[in-house]
Amino acid sequence: MARSGPLLTEAQWKKIAPLLPRPPKQRKGGRPWIDKPSKMNEAAFQAAIDEVAAASSRLLHSLETNALPRNREEEAAKAKARAAARFGD
């Protein structure tokens, strides 16, 4: 689902522009100081997070297996036996 246009119109930008924080002035140049993600990209970023979460949820719920569930205690005992055989404890 690629977007073919800007997320906000010029009129919307004019309304929110005064609300956006201005970056602090730098004393010695270099990269600007940033402590939070850009407010302009926050909506797009949150939408992308939601889409990825939904896709991964659908993937996890669609996976199937024919294997029996494992018992944690049995698997731990097998691992200890393998370690004892390998390291001689």
Secondary structure, DSSP 8 states (H G I E B T S, - for coil): ----S-SS-HHHHHHHGGGS------SS-SS---SS--TTTHHHHHHHHHHHHHHHHHHHHH----S----HHHHHHHHHHHHHHHH--
